[in-house]
Amino acid sequence: MSDWLEATFTQQRPRAIAALTRVFRDIDTAEDAFADACLKALTVWKQDGAPRDPLAWLLATARNAGLDSLRKSQRRAAILSRHNGEFQPMLAETLDPDEMRDDVLRLLFICCHPELDRRDQIALALRIVAGLSVEEIASGFLVKPKAMEQRITRAKKKIASHSVAFETPNPEERGARLGEVSLMIYLMFNEGWSTSAGPSQMNLTLCEEAIRLARLLVALFPAMGEQAALLALLLLQHARRDARIDEQGKLVALDDQDRTLWNRTDIAEATAFLQKAQRINHRGVYIIQAAIAAAHACAPSPEDTDWALIESHYAALHALQPTPVVRLNQIAAQARLHGPQFALEAMESLSEDLSNYRWFHAMRGTLLQEVGDHQAAIAAFEAVMALAPTVPECVAIKDKILISKKELGHL
């Protein structure tokens, strides 16, 4: 397959699968029909050239392929009886941009079905919307392909048993659904940026697919600041990917990263999206997080970082999202302003809530090293090791333990 054809299929897949799911009200039928249309395009487009509107061609071809397949199977009777009626015609010349937007939103919301746990929601979105193979998704979640295939199949069956998932959202529902979809994309990126466990710190495939879905939301809802802010946040984080792991595979702290390796194109694009969100006068959790990431990205060196600005952003974020993790990040910024002892005392109130959060213990260990309490620092770092860190994190923590042991004269 040529690079152009593959890129075209990838670009059109979310809208095509979304529209076909509305038509057939069955995810498997929609996926099979789209696959048939892509196979036909490989022959027809190479012979006759690409159509003026690839999406319209793929939709019309896929719809016909799907209907032909249903006529030859017993699934047609089951689908028709479940949804009470014939399929509505879908002509290429009558595609409605607003309807297509709702189709994609509905498809993403189908993946966010409340009966699915968050990981299954993400896996389903990667399979249905992004089109990743079961093997690629399984690799991202560190499970066997067979197990991932079974999980995705079970998730589809849960959705199929709730026909309400296929209904068009009304205007009041869109805001809530869009927020849920945005959160799913945000969590998908976070899982890629800092994997839950395993040999790698990052899964760039998950990060890139989250960014692609975030771009899709911006294209569908260009006037909404939260989606522009979300994309800005993901791009600002992703810009640091080449500096985050060194040549030996070790995790590199933000202050120690080679900033010449940060992707300035990503940072410039993210800045434009952040400014767009600010012009819309939007205030939400993503725009604040993007502003924090931008403060780091715009600092030419660690010493030039505006920690007072970052701390104020975290204070604003905590007002909107008063979670222990947000408060921990605010304290990390306060440590730069008021010193490690101040931060250690502030962290005491979070010790119970974040007892199973490895970043809490890692931060505490580092601060204890700074104040010279190396025995307590070792205990904090050992608490990190007990919480199944990734391999790069494990190496970094062992290095810190070694430093404290040398200070104590244990080596």
VEXRODREN-513510 format. One record per residue: x, y, z of N, C-alpha, C in turn; residue in one letter. Coordinates in steps of 0.001 Angstrom, whole numbers, plus 500000, padded with zeros to 6 digits. Example, Ala and Ser with C-alpha at 12.3 -4.5 7.8 and 13.67 -1.06 7.14 Angstrom:
2
513190494310507800512300495500507800513200496700507800A
512850497750507080513670498940507140512900500030507870S
This chain:
411
500849498805500000500000500000500000500886501248500000M
500558502233499154501351503452499103501137504266500371S
502133505129500669502029505966501866500810506874501779D
500495507367500558499357508278500411498046507565500715W
497905506348500186496672505604500437496519505280501917L
497603504848502535497534504511503956497177505738504782E
497781506891504455497482508126505183496031508550504981A
495518508359503749494131508725503459493159507857504246T
493392506563504251492514505653505012492542505985506498F
493733506265507018493863506607508435493134507897508763T
493281508890507885492645510193508119491122510098508060Q
490600509321507126489151509255506935488474508245507851Q
489233507364508473488642506285509256487670506757510345R
488034507718511213487092508092512286485735508533511770P
485719509412510750484438509890510215483680508777509508R
484411507941508771483751506867508030483144505826508972A
483926505362509933483404504371510881482248504957511676I
482342506231512033481275506879512794479976506912511996A
480065507330510728478862507407509894478288506012509632A
479147505046509395478682503689509122478065503049510371L
478573503394511527477971502897512769476569503458512940T
476369504711512540475015505285512587474090504552511624R
474592504234510451473769503568509449473402502148509876V
474411501382510277474190499964510576473863499701512048F
474175500667512903473953500522514345474593499233514868R
475757498945514316476498497750514703477966498007514371D
478833497970515385480235498351515191480960497369514277I
480750496070514488481454495078513659481100495228512183D
479817495447511888479400495629510490480046496872509898T
480110497951510677480733499192510206482214498980509890A
482919498284510783484348498041510559484576497163509334E
483788496112509196483943495216508046483657495954506740D
482621496783506751482263497526505538483360498509505148A
483931499189506130485014500136505832486231499395505291F
486552498245505863487679497458505368487453497036503919A
486222496631503579485912496251502199486079497431501251D
485652498614501697485772499807500857487241500158500613A
488063500020501643489486500309501492490148499333500522C
489758498058500596490304497077499667489927497405498227L
488683497823498033488255498183496681488984499425496204K
489228500385497124489942501610496749491357501317496272A
491982500300496841493338499958496422493401499668494926L
492346499049494423492303498719492992491786499882492163T
490630500431492553489963501456491744490771502746491710V
491268503198492845491987504473492874493318504395492128W
493974503231492238495223503092491497494974503083489993K
493823502566489601493499502471488167492923503767487620Q
491960504358488346491251505533487841491683506849488478D
492538506776489505492905507982490233491980508197491419G
492439508997492359491651509232493572490421510069493258A
489303509820493935488096510622493714488266512034494292P
487396512928493862487458514315494355487203514379495851R
486314513523496335485989513476497761486193512042498251D
487405511715498762487679510332499193486711509829500264P
486320510691501200485428510261502265484072509845501707L
483507510657500811482206510340500229482269509020499458A
483355508821498715483517507573497954483580506376498894W
484392506494499937484542505392500883483224505081501583L
482468506118501931481194505911502617480185505198501719L
480054505691500498479092505081499584479464503629499289A
480747503388499056481209502032498758481047501113499966T
481384501620501135481275500817502351479823500497502674A
478942501453502474477525501210502756476999500088501861R
477324500165500583476878499123499655477469497758500029N
478759497772500406479410496515500790478773495945502049A
478449496818502987477828496368504222476446495787503996G
475662496419503157474320495909502855474392494583502121L
475335494463501175475494493189500460475853492068501427D
476738492393502364477151491379503332475990490961504228S
475192491943504652474062491633505523472999490798504807L
472801491079503545471811490315502791472192488842502711R
473480488568502815473956487190502685474117486507504051K
473723487174505092473925486586506416472680486720507277S
472659485989508332471541486067509267471634487290510163Q
472769487983510130472928489158510987471957490256510593R
471574490289509301470665491343508852469354491285509632R
468791490096509760467525489960510477467672490381511927A
468778489988512550468992490343513955469141491842514125A
469916492481513237470132493918513351468852494688513072I
468124494257512047466882494958511713465842494816512810L
465732493614513377464734493421514435465095494221515675S
466404494390515909466831495130517082466554496623516925R
466640497116515694466544498562515492465292498997514719H
464407498052514461463057498386513971463029499224512699N
463568498728511637463386499470510399464475499235509387G
464269499784508177465265499696507123466336500755507323E
467442500554506647468504501537506710468143502754505859F
468495503917506377468273505143505613469363505271504547Q
469015505770503360470039505945502328471063506980502745P
472301506788502313473365507729502630474076508067501328M
473670509149500701474214509539499412475401510462499620L
476436510287498801477650511073498951477381512562498858A
476437512959497970476201514385497762475389515027498874E
474889514226499806474059514794500870474733514701502240T
476047514520502273476746514456503549476619515790504276L
476215515733505532476008516922506351477172517048507330D
477972518143507250479115518290508160478719518232509633P
477578518835509977477137518806511371476785517380511798D
476144516642510897475787515263511206477039514408511335E
478022514659510457479282513914510540479984514198511859M
479948515451512301480559515803513581479890515033514711R
478572514995514697477849514263515734478133512766515651D
478319512260514419478644510847514259479944510504514983D
480983511341514774482281511062515394482187511193516904V
481491512227517361481327512392518801480592511192519392L
479552510741518696478800509592519190479692508342519223R
480508508157518187481387506996518153482390507041519309L
482970508209519560483894508338520672483174508108521997L
481920508573522077481185508373523321480792506907523497F
480549506218522388480294504777522466481489504094523133I
482692504526522773483893503952523380483990504287524863C
483319505366525285483331505776526691482122505229527442C
481578504114526989480398503552527631480667503356529132H
479758503816529989480011503780531437480194502387532025P
479736501348531341479903499994531864481289499420531572E
482088500154530795483450499701530506484424500391531447L
485460499657531895486463500349532699487332501189531772D
488109502107532365488820503115531574489781502498530571R
490475501439530961491428500826530031490710500197528846R
489560499596529084488799499023527980488260500127527069D
487882501250527644487438502387526830488552502844525896Q
489746502978526447490887503413525631491211502373524563I
491228501106524952491526500044523988490507500040522853A
489236500227523201488188500232522184488349501415521237L
488687502575521782488902503756520930490092503548520000A
491143502941520503492312502674519662491983501697518545L
491092500726518831490733499738517808489731500298516809R
488656500924517315487562501338516436487864502663515740I
488299503653516501488479504997515945489842505147515284V
490898504731516008492244504908515469492637503808514500A
492003502636514615492298501563513677493563500788513963G
494087500870515187495261500085515535494908498604515561L
495892497776515270495665496329515316495589495862516761S
494989494691516955494921494109518299496329493902518849V
497250493500517989498629493265518428499266494568518921E
499038495681518211499608496963518629499031497411519970E
497727497242520136497085497647521391497570496763522533I
497652495460522283498127494530523317499540494884523757A
500385495252522816501752495635523142501770496876524027S
500870497830523728500810499049524522500382498810525950G
499533497789526162499025497501527504499727496314528165F
500786495817527488501593494736528045500775493489528349L
499877493131527431499110491899527565499244491123526258V
498836489854526288498904489033525089497792489425524116K
498061489342522800497046489717521813495721488988521996P
495777487706522336494544486941522522493709487515523655K
494367487898524742493651488484525877493048489827525490A
493790490641524729493261491938524314492091491768523353M
492199490807522440491100490545521505489832490160522264E
489967489346523301488813488940524101488215490133524845Q
489071491008525365488585492197526070487798493111525137R
488329493328523935487657494197522972486329493578522538I
486320492265522323485081491570521941484024491708523030T
484433491516524286483482491661525396482954493086525485R
483821494057525244483400495463525300482371495762524214A
482599495227523025481641495435521935480289494808522268K
480314493635522891479059492968523241478275493776524273K
478978494372525225478309495217526216477618496391525543K
478314497004524583477758498154523884476562497736523040I
476681496593522349475598496128521471474313495867522234A
474431495557523512473240495264524311472551496519524827S
473157497696524557472566498963524988472372499841523751H
471217499746523128470993500467521869471033501967522038S
470835502479523259470846503918523478472200504519523122V
473250503686523175474590504193522851474687504700521425A
473793504228520543473864504594519131473009505819518794F
472296506356519761471422507488519483472223508770519318E
471694509711518525472344511001518320472225511844519586T
473325512380520107473244513192521327472538514515521051P
471674514924521978471040516234521821472022517311522267N
471715518588521987472670519658522315473075519682523781P
472140519349524677472473519374526100473460518263526472E
473350517124525778474222515991526078475629516170525522E
475752516994524483477047517085523806478152517551524728R
477857518576525564478886519110526440479426518062527390G
478512517321528024478932516285528961479688515171528244A
479188514775527068479848513705526317481222514149525835R
481310515392525395482583515898524909483603515936526040L
483159516294527238484063516291528380484570514901528696G
483696513894528601484092512514528857485073512018527796E
484823512393526546485733511996525464487093512661525652V
487095513941526008488355514661526230489151514015527352S
488468513607528411489147512954529523489757511633529070L
489035510870528248489565509609527760490848509838526963M
490857510854526112492040511162525305493196511597526204I
492884512406527193493895512872528157494519511692528888Y
493694510757529361494202509591530078494964508648529150L
494533508571527891495246507757526909496671508293526746M
496788509615526635498125510210526494498957509962527750F
498350510144528918499092509959530166499627508535530291N
498814507552529878499271506167529935500448505953528990E
500436506639527855501555506544526928502784507284527424G
502569508414528088503694509251528534504412508643529738W
503651508089530661504221507409531826503459506108532027S
503963505052531435503254503778531469503095503291532908T
502040502540533131501742502078534486502832501166535029S
503422500372534163504462499428534585505141498886533339A
506224498143533559506850497479532422508234497995532103G
508811497532530996510197497855530669510401499261530113P
509351499889529611509490501201528973508789502281529789S
509379503471529756508743504608530436507638505204529578Q
507819505151528239506871505783527330506386504797526286M
505151504960525872504599504249524725504173505332523739N
505058505632522794504823506759521894503617506534520991L
503279505273520707502100505008519886500844505531520564T
500703505266521866499553505777522600499547507295522604L
500717507907522826500808509370522828500375509958521490C
500881509392520415500590509931519082499133509733518702E
498535508596519092497122508383518794496244509327519612E
496629509596520850495877510561521660495931511946521025A
497096512324520530497234513624519870496384513666518601I
496362512560517859495556512526516632494069512679516948R
493594512022518013492198512159518400491916513572518910L
492882514165519620492706515544520086492616516502518902A
493405516258517868493315517086516656491930516945516013R
491415515723516037490095515483515459489035516295516201L
489105516335517522488137517119518296488248518605517966L
489475519093517799489656520514517448489045520800516082V
489228519872515139488647520054513805487123520018513855A
486568519169514723485116519050514829484496520216515596L
485233520758516570484708521824517426485707522974517491F
485901523686516375486947524718516318486711525913517233P
485483526125517675485185527299518503485239526999519999A
485615525776520378485607525400521788487025525418522343M
487228526233523374488560526437523920489144525226524620G
488300524407525259488813523270526014489532522276525114E
489008522070523897489647521120522984490961521677522449Q
491009522974522168492272523592521741493306523528522860A
492858523737524105493772523686525250494293522267525473A
493424521270525298493846519882525462494926519536524441L
494714519911523190495712519619522164497018520345522471L
496930521590522929498135522338523300498905521624524397A
498195521144525408498826520439526521499560519191526041L
498899518384525224499519517136524759500743517420523900L
500660518419523035501799518757522174502979519271522990L
502709520073524019503789520604524857504498519477525608L
503740518524526109504357517374526775505162516540525780Q
504525516250524649505136515372523653506410515977523068H
506519517293523103507695517976522548508983517552523261A
508884517054524488510068516699525277510466515232525146R
509808514501524243509989513037524192511436512621523936R
512169513347523086513523512919522725514541513212523822D
514176514064524780515115514424525843514819513697527147A
513740512934527194513266512361528456513995511076528849R
514533510369527863515293509139528104516670509302527456I
517748508998528207519083509183527639519495507966526811D
520701508000526281521165506941525381521293505589526081E
521429505612527405521514504366528174520134503871528618Q
519081504586528187517732504197528561517302504696529924G
518070505616530511517743506131531836516800507329531728K
515911507435532713514982508547532793515746509812533161L
515494510903532433516180512166532672515201513154533304V
515549513684534461514697514667535140514564515924534292A
513466516644534488513185517828533672514347518820533699L
514891519103534881515974520080534989517236519635534267D
517411518326534098518632517803533478518477517542531986D
517303517776531437517082517475530026517802518471529110Q
518282517962527995518903518800526967517785519497526204D
517616520774526466516471521492525892516600521720524398R
517790521536523853517928521629522400517240520460521709T
516954519379522470516255518224521903514744518389521938L
514252519393522631512804519623522663512346520055521278W
511228519525520844510725519769519494510069521149519425N
510777522092518811510305523483518772509091523662517858R
508953522789516862507767522853516004506513522522516799T
506597521459517611505468521099518466505151522220519454D
506203522817520024505995523886521005505338525100520355I
505765525447519147505172526596518455503708526330518119A
503399525135517651502007524801517332501154524803518601E
501699524223519668500968524191520932500700525603521450A
501685526469521325501518527854521781500381528537521030T
500281528263519733499202528854518937497842528361519415A
497739527064519706496468526529520210496145527066521604F
497159527225522440496942527789523772496452529229523669L
497059529995522790496620531383522597495199531446522056Q
494844530489521199493478530425520691492498530191521835K
492830529241522710491962528964523859491839530177524760A
492931530906524922492902532107525758492063533211525115Q
492124533319523776491301534333523092489819534030523246R
489478532744523268488082532354523470487645532671524903I
488628533020525750488384533339527164487890532123527919N
488472530981527564488080529732528211488903529517529472H
488270529032530518488967528662531749488574527237532119R
489532526355532128489271524962532467490563524282532857G
490476523008533218491659522314533733492733522130532670V
492343521957531408493352521714530376494120522980530030Y
493447524112530023494151525344529670495146525723530765I
494813525427532025495750525719533109496954524786533023I
496699523504532790497808522555532655498682522906531446Q
498055523359530361498824523766529186499684524988529499A
499147525915530283499913527106530664501119526716531517A
500958525725532380502089525230533184503151524616532283I
502709523762531351503661523138530428504356524183529563A
503620525228529167504211526292528352505264527075529135A
505037527274530433506019527980531256507345527218531289A
507275525892531345508496525088531278509113525147529881H
508270525014528854508773524956527475509441526255527042A
508974527382527569509490528692527150510718529123527942C
511040528409529017512219528759529817513477528228529129A
514428529099528790515626528619528092516511527722528953P
516374527794530277517150526948531177516343526724532446S
516708525726533256515989525499534511516005526725535421P
517120527444535411517250528624536273516311529747535854E
515902529761534600515026530820534094513548530481534263D
513232529323534814511842528912534973511120529825535957T
509949530290535584509163531183536435508323530341537391D
508936529956538509508252529066539441507092529745540155W
507184531045540336506058531762540957504821531691540067A
505020531834538758503903531724537814503344530309537827L
504236529329537823503790527935537820503014527608539091I
503496528088540226502792527844541488501408528477541475E
501292529656540898499977530308540822499033529545539903S
499587528971538837498758528147537949498252526903538694H
499132526273539469498704525097540234497655525459541282Y
497782526642541868496767527091542825495410527219542135A
495414527785540925494168527922540161493618526560539770A
494524525639539401494090524291539026493492523571540234L
494103523748541392493603523092542607492227523622542995H
491971524887542678490648525449542962489580524784542103A
489945524431540862489008523765539961488981522257540178L
490118521700540545490270520238540650491039519928541944Q
490368519990543092491055519870544385491414518429544752P
492332517850543982492759516477544230494131516472544913T
494465515378545615495781515290546255496940515386545267P
496771514840544064497863514876543088498126516308542615V
497072517081542378497258518484541989497949519244543116V
497530518998544347498156519659545495499629519270545601R
499953518008545323501348517569545356502181518345544342L
501640518543543161502368519300542140502530520763542538N
501525521316543193501648522684543696502768522769544737Q
502848521778545611503906521755546626505280521637545971I
505368520859544885506647520739544165507113522100543663A
506167522916543180506520524268542746506890525136543945A
506189524966545049506491525744546254507869525403546805Q
508307524158546609509652523773547056510717524618546373A
510477524987545113511427525827544385511438527257544914R
510335527665545507510205529046545996510580529179547470L
510214528165548269510363528277549726511297527244550334H
511832526341549523512800525388550035512220524024550338G
513108523006550450512647521624550625511964521366551972P
512387522024553049511774521773554350510316522213554365Q
510060523367553749508676523856553630507823522826552901F
508358522279551817507605521317551014507369520023551784A
508370519552552514508207518316553283507101518453554325L
507051519587554981505997519809555970504633519877555295E
504570520507554125503292520606553408502811519248552923A
503747518347552622503394517022552109502784516115553174M
502994516418554428502510515547555499501005515316555401E
500263516340555015498798516213554946498352515288553816S
499268514942552887498922514094551742499393512647551928L
500094512378553018500748511075553171499778509909553143S
498584510084553693497620508981553695496966508817552331E
496522509929551732495839509858550435496745509327549333D
498037509634549418498959509272548337499942508178548761L
499536507351549722500431506313550220500795505285549138S
499923505115548147500183504161547060500535504851545744N
500934506097545819501294506882544631502809507022544604Y
503460506351543662504913506267543719505609507614543545R
504964508545542819505592509855542634505640510651543931W
504698510393544835504722511057546151505993510659546898F
506269509360546943507443508872547674508739509284546974H
508730509312545653509927509733544916510248511200545201A
509232512045545194509433513468545487509882513655546930M
509267512933547840509637513047549254511087512613549464R
511488511511548811512865511054548937513864512090548446G
513560512723547328514449513736546766514564514942547712T
513447515366548272513465516502549199514239516148550473L
514073514919550965514818514489552150516320514466551879L
516707514087550680518122514154550318518620515596550370Q
517787516513549901518202517916549865518405518491551264E
517630518009552241517804518512553612518808517675554401V
519354516638553767520393515845554394519927514683555230G
518646514330555192518130513192555951518152511954555049D
519326511378554901519506510302553916518889508983554360H
518805508746555666518177507513556134516697507504555762Q
516020508626556014514603508738555655514427508735554144A
515396509310553418515323509326551959515351507912551401A
516227507071551962516309505679551504514980504969551734I
514365505206552890513066504579553186512010505025552178A
512036506304551805511067506813550829511288506175549464A
512560506053549064512856505453547771512514503965547759F
512693503297548875512300501885548954510790501723548850E
510051502734549317508586502708549156508217502811547681A
508987503583546917508761503653545465508980502281544843V
510067501619545230510405500321544653509333499279544945M
508630499451546040507578498491546409506296498702545613A
506229499798544843505010500122544098505155499850542601L
506020498919542241506173498436540855506426499558539858A
507528500295540014507858501330539029508264500713537695P
508297501526536649508798501059535365510299500803535483T
510854500118534504512289499814534541513139501083534577V
512880502102533714513680503334533805513542504030535154P
512333504041535727512147504630537050512942503863538090E
512927502548537962513640501680538899515138501999538900C
515699502176537726517120502498537610517414503845538263V
516546504844538005516750506175538578516665506142540100A
515711505389540639515543505313542089516735504598542731I
517218503539542095518382502829542630519605503740542673K
519745504604541660520852505569541671520734506522542853D
519490506956543152519285507864544275519574507174545610K
519174505911545727519461505149546945520971505019547137I
521667504786546042523124504652546099523769505939546608L
523254507080546143523790508376546587523633508541548094I
522440508218548609522194508367550043523042507392550854S
523221506188550377524034505215551102525492505677551175K
525980506276550103527348506806550115527466507933551119K
526436508793551195526469509887552156526475509372553581E
525816508229553804525767507631555136526997506780555444L
527852506599554436529051505797554613528775504310554618G
527666503905553988527311502481553949527960501754552777H
528674502503551953529341501876550802530825502213550801L
